[in-house]
Amino acid sequence: MDLMGMMGKLKETQQKIEDTKKRLDTVLIDEQSADGLLKITITASRKIKTVSIDDSLLEDKEQLEDYLIVTMNKAIEKATSVNEQELDAVAKMDMPMIPGMDNLFK
């Protein structure tokens, strides 16, 4: 087993993961309420970028709060899915196979 080679590969994989995280900051995911009155844009790293609220929602605070919760949760779920898929792909592709650790990424 080439320990130095594996350490180099681990460092390279770590750098690719960091690069992927930076790229995920630029991946935008749009989500909206079923009727389109509330729109949210979030990055794949789960940072909210924009919130657009139709004026009709401003008349009912409770309805607006419900819309925000539902729509933000859907956006966060999508962002989390994209984030995990991208980072898993990098980790699986580049991780050296260490004996006994092959079940970690299944």
Secondary structure, DSSP 8 states (H G I E B T S, - for coil): --HHHHHHHHHHHHHHHHHHHHHHTT-EEEEE-TTSSEEEEEETTS-EEEEEE-GGGGG-HHHHHHHHHHHHHHHHHHHHHHHHHHHHHHHHHH----TT-TTTT-
